């Protein structure tokens, strides 16, 4: 019997369109003899839709409202031990159930979806899902929390400062002076929870710093500022596995025309719209065997340290002047799922997707062995009428 695999993508994120590209690529590569694929498109206002047109990338090039009109709006409903995809609104005297879900594959990027939000939704519906869990998704999305965890575990990251929009709105001059007291120019300003280089800007003086802060706070309520590595090479490496066992992919070096790999470099440099797989790159990266091994070991350590599962991509910064390597960030659901980093090692995209589904089902089996409730009579003695209720409890 085939596995009913729901592929969820889109969502209220600035990386909405990149998610579509990644998902359509994956759905085309999944083994149709193993999986019945249920595409679930999440609109920018977080409504769910399904339909055959969602398999075709050309469908998204037209007016999205027109595409949605050809789909069924759906909700996910639990009944017993199974989750169903159900038409919404439901119609009387008709079968409103479209299908059921054995396992979900979120292929989403950015805030409101990749950050644990969608993972929590799936977990609440008791649906096994591919990739990182709620905690590792949230930690991986928050650049400051990620740095703090990695630093505490001896993994090298750049020092940084974090500021909120409250700080910026109430004392912008103080913030700028504080940054200048901590770091020399140039510095990098990043929204704390975005990917795809959205909102990131380099600042070489005070005027540019103010512009970078304005940009960063237009995308997030928090920004992270760190020193800029001037003599920089960017190296990426993906990891497949879970906290028990994980393996590293080949390393790549993205080739970009700017000092920071921009959104345009990543996704708009190729007319074929292949997402991250269409990016200009050196693959394998032209680094020494020792550097390759160091990066691959650091990638696996980072992956396990953050509690990841499935496939994640870790981006590194090589300071060629100081001969140092730093973890820059982790992408818990990387663009194109970084399949191209595995193909060069002989693992097909189809095989990679199979491994990710297997890891999801493995985690589900493990979770089913745990207890999430226990018998108690604590409510039998509770009375809330005319008393302090729970506030008076000394538990």
N, C-alpha and C positions, 0 to 999 in steps of 0.2 A: 504493500500500500504506500502511496506517495505521501510525503510530508507536506502538510498545508503550511506554506511559508508566506507570511505577510511581510511585504517590504514597505516600510514607512519612510516617507521623504517629504521635503518641503519645510513648512513651518514658518512661524513668525520670527524670521532671522534675516540679517543682511546677507547671509550666505544661502538664501533660499534657492536661487537659480543653480548654484554650484551643487547643491544637494540633488537637484533634479538630474543633472548630468551624471553624477556618481551613481545614482539609483538606476537610471536607464542602462548604463554600462553593466552594472551588476546583474540586472534582470535578464539581459541578453546573454550573459555568460553562465547563468545557473543551469544545472543539468535538468532538463525538462522531464527526463525519465525518473528522476528522484523526487522532484518538487512540483506541487501545484502552486503556482505563484499568484498571490493576491496583492496587486499593487494598491497601496493606500496613500493617496496624495493628501498632504496637509496644507491647506490654503494659508495665505498670509494672515487670515483672521482665525486660524486654528480650527477650521472645519474639515472633516474627513470626507474624501471622495474615492470611489473606485470605478473602474471601467477599463475596457480593452484599449482605448486610445492612450492610456497612460504608459503603455509599453513603447510607444513611438515618439522619439525625440521631436519629430516635426510637429506633433500636436501642441507642444508648448510654445512653438514659434508664432502661433496665431494669438488672437485675443484670449487670455486665460479664462475670461468669463464664458466665452464661446466653448472652450474646451470643457469647462466644468459642467456646462449645460448638457453635454453628451455623457456625463457620468452620473452615477447614483451617489447622493449624499448618504453617508452611513455613520453609525455609532457602533461602539464595541460593547457588548452586553455579556455578562457572565450568567451561565445557567448550569448549575451543578459544578462539575470539574472542568467545564469547557467554556471557552470564550468564542462568541459568535460575532460575525460582521452582519449588521442588521440595517436595512433601509430606514432612513429617517427623512421626514415623518413617516410613520407606519400607516399602511392603508388597510382598511377592513377587508376581510374575506380574501386576502391574498397572502401568499407566503412571502414574508418580509426578510427572511434569513437568506443572505447571499452565500455565506460559507462559514466555516469555523476555522480557528487558528491553532495549529500545533506549536509553532514557534514564530517569533517576530524577528525581523532584521531591520533595525533602525539605521538608515543611511542618511543621516542628517548632520548639518554643520552649523555651529554657532550657538548663540544664546537662545534660551527658551526651548531648545530641543536637545542639543548635544550635552548640555550642562547638567544632566540628571533629571530634568523635568519630564521628558518623554519616557525615560527609563523608570521613573517612579510611577508614571501612569500605567505602564505595562506590568510592573510589579504588583500594583494594586489590583490589577485584573488577573493576576496569577498566570500570566503568559510568559513562558520562557523566552528570553530574548538574547540576541547576539551582541557581543561587545561588552564594554565596561559596565559595571553596576552603578547605582546611584552615587555612591560615595566617590569612587574613582573618577566618574564623569565630572562631578562637581569640582573636585580638587584639580583635575586636569584643566578645567576651563578657567579657573581663577589663577592667573599667572603668579600672583604674590603667594597664595597658599601653596601652590606647587613648588615655588622656589624655597619656601620655608621648610617644607617636608624634605625636599632633596638635600638642602644644606644640612639639615639635622642628621641626615644619613650619610654624610661625607661625599656627596656627589657635587662637583664644582658647578656653581652658578654665579652670575655677576651680582654684585651688591645692587640694591635698588631702594627707592623711596616710593611710598604710596600716598596719594592725596585724594580727597573726596571733593565732589562738586560743592559741598558746604564750605570746605576750606577755600576753594577757588572763588566762590561768590562773596565770601565775607572778608577775605584777606589775601587777594591775589598778589600784591607786592611782597607780602611776607613769604608766600609760597615760593615765588621766584627767587627771592634772596636765600631761602632755605636750600633750594636746589643748587644754586651757585656756590653755597658754602659746603655742600656735600660732594659735588662733582665738578670737574673741569669740562668745558665744552670741547667737543660736541657731546650731546646726550640724545637718547632716544625716548620718545614719549609714546606710550601704548595704552589704549583702553584695556582695562584689566581682564576683560572676559570676552574678547573677540578674537576671531581667527582670520585667515586669508589676508593678512596684512591690512585689514580695514582700520582706518583711523590712526595708523602708525606714521610718525613723522620724526625726522632728524632735525635737531636744532643746534646751530653753531654759534648762536649769540642770543642775547636777551630777547630781541624782537622776534626771532624765529621760535624761541621757547614759548613766548606768549601765544603765537599763532598755533603752535603744536598743542598747547593746552586747550585752546579754544576748540580745535578739531577733536581732540581726544574726548573732551567732556560732552561733545555733541553726540557721541556714541555710547558713553557709559558714565555712571555716576562715580566711578573710581578710575584713576589712571596710575600707571606705574612708570617711573622714570629711572633709567639706568645709564651708566656711561656707555658711550659708543666705542665699539672695537673698530679702530680705524683700518688696520691691516687685516681685513676680515675675509675668511672663506667660510661659506655656509655648506655644511654637510648634513644630509638627512639619512636616517636609517629606520626601517620599520621593524616591529617585533610581533611575532605571532605566538600565542599561548595563553597561559594563565599564571597564577601565583606559584603553582607547583612546577611547571615546566614551560620554558619559553625559548624561542630561537630568533636570531637576528637575520635580517635580510641583507642584501648587498647595499653598499653605500652609494649615494649619488651626490653630485654637486650641481645645484641649479645654476644656470647661466643667465644672468640678468644684466640689463643695461644700466641699472641704477645701483647705488650702494646698498639699498634695502630692496629685497625682493617684494615688489608691489603686487597688488591685486591684479593689475593689468598684465604684469609679467607672468603671473601664475595661470590666468584663465583667458586672457584676451589676446595673447601673442600669436595664437594659432587660429586660422579661420575655420578649422574643423571642429572647434568647440569640444575638445576631448578632456576638458578639466585638467587636473594635475598631470594626467598621462600625456597631454600635449605640450607640456612645458619643455623648453630647451634645457638640456641637462648633459652633464658628463656622467655616463653610467657604464661601468663602475667609475667612481670618483678617482681622480689621479692623486692618490695619497699613498704613503708608504705602507707596507704590510703591517708595521707596528702601529701606525695611526689607525688603520682599518680595524685591527683587532681591538685597540683601545676603545674606539667609538662603538663597536658592536657590543663589547662587554658593558660599557656605560649605558647603552640603550636597553639591554636586558635588565640591568640593575635598576634603572629608572622605571621601567615597565612594572617590575615586581614590587618595587618600593611603593608605588602608587596604587597597587592592587588591581592592575588592569587585566583585561581579558579580551580575547578576539585579536584584532589587529589594531595597533597604534603606530604612529610615526613620531619619532623623536628627532627634533631639529637641533643641530649643534652649531656652535660658533668656534672657529679656529682662529685664534689670535696668532698670526704668523710671525709677528714681531717678538712677542713674548713666548712663543712656542707653548701655548696653553689651549686647552679644549674645554669649553663650557656647554652645559645643556642650556639651550635657549628656551624651548617649550615642547610640550607634548600635544599631539593631535589625537585624541582618543577615537575619533572616527575620521581618518584622513581623507582628503580628496582623492577620488577614484580608488579608495581603499588601498592605495599604494601597491596595486597589483603588479605594476611594472618592475618594482624592486624585487619581486619574487620570481617573475618570469625569467630574469637573467640567471637565476640559480636553478632553473629547471622546473619550478612549480607553476603550473598553469593557473589562470584566474579561476577556472572551474574548481580545481583542487583546493585553492585557497578558500573559496566560499564554502566548500564542503567542510573544511577544517573549522571554520568559524561557527558553522551550525552545530558541529559535533561538540565544540566547547560550550555552546549555549545549553545543549541538552545535558552535558556532563554536570554543569553548575546546577541545573534544575534538579537532577537526581540527588546531588549533595544537599541541596536546600530541603528536599523532602524528608531527609533523615533527621532534621532539626525540629525542636519543639518551639512553637511560638505562642503557646498558651499553657496554663496549668490550672487544675481545679482549685477553687478558693471560695470561701463563703463570706468574703469581706463585705459584700453588699447586704448580707442578711441583717447586719446590725446597724445599717446607716439610716438615719432619719434627718431630713433636711428642714422639717417644719419647725419654725421658731427657734432654730439653733444655728450654730456656726457652720454646721455641715462639715464639708471637707476641710474648711479652715481650722476647725477645732481638732482635727485629727493629729495624732502625734506619730503617725507612721513615718 
